[in-house]
Amino acid sequence: MSFFEKWKPIAAMIFVEFALAVVNALFKKVLSGGMSQLVIATYRFSIAAIFLTPIACLLERNFISHLTGRVVCSLFFSALLGGTLTQYFFLIGLKYTSTTFSCAFINMVPINTFVMALLLGQEKITIKCKSGRAKALGTLCCLGGALILTLYKGMPLISKPASEILEVNHSTRNWIVGSSFLFAGSLVWSSWFLIQAKIGKEYPYQYSSTAIMSLLGAIQSAILSLVIDRNTSTWFLKGSLEISSVIYAGIMGSGLCYVVMSWCVKQKGAVFTSAFSPFIQIFAAVIDISILHEQIHLGSILGSILVIIGLYILLWGKSKEAEILKDSPATEKNGQATLPVTSSPPRT
């Protein structure tokens, strides 16, 4: 393997995480300006659907013949969980906290997926083997980190003049409210994997399924927005920042990044792709401090470190288990893990 081929997936994933960090930073800025969360989601999903539909028609020309009522119904709930509700909860949490803090909850999605699969019997932990102990330890570390992130804000770590700090209400109450919505968003997003795993077996067309999900997500977000807030003035984008933010998020965040991540999963596997998720938090912290002039708190650092450590311990356990399953195909029949911890389509 040439040097370029070896490092291409790594460079691609670093690019993806940086692009997603920019999406979150842009959304933080427009939310601070008063833009509606559901309006953002509606425009973002609409642009993603428009962008992905020609690609699906070009690469998956026979996808329409495989669309059944059952598949459409599954895609509807997939859009509701992985799109509409996830975006709504995450954007509310982002409004009350910071870009860096919200990205910490993205790292919890693989852990939440694993715990849900464990409760539904799609995952098993064998304490007698090293991989099982690693998965249990990683899960406990991430849950501990989640508690710290939610309940402990801590002292500010960067001393800045008051005039340079973004004027956002970061009271303890708002911080807990934002944390609750972020945690709810990570749970809803994690449940999306359980539905998507079944959809992938019945309808293995990733571009068209994502395009349909984006279209359904746009319709759902629009309806929910009209139910919650009937003020039509919120639908008019104000200035170049709001326009460029939704266009960038739709094309890059829900379009190109998903294509690149799908390619990386195919080339290197889901474990490799998931391992890069903490990079989005690192990039977000740099943007927060240098551009948005946000404050970093001790609780965010401690909780994030614990979540990232737990994530990598769990991923290590999953990789070891995958090696065992590869060497012993009969193990899968005996009830070992059947649902991999994977990276998800970038939606935040």
Secondary structure, DSSP 8 states (H G I E B T S, - for coil): --HHHHHHHHHHHHHHHHHHHHHHHHHHHHHHTT--HHHHHHHHHHHHHHHHHHHHHHH-TTSGGG--HHHHHHHHHHHIIIIIIHHHHHHHHHHHS-HHHHHHHHTTHHHHHHHHHHHTTS----TTSHHHHHHHHHHHHHHHHHHHHHH----B-S---GGGS------HHHHHHHHHHHHHHHHHHHHHHHHHHHHHHH---HHHHHHHHHHHHHHHHHHHHHHH---GGGGS--HHHHHHHHHHIIIIIIIIHHHHHHHHHHHH-HHHHHTTTHHHHHHHHHHIIIII----BHHHHHHHHHHHHHHHHHHHHHHHHHHHHHH-HHHHHTT---S---------
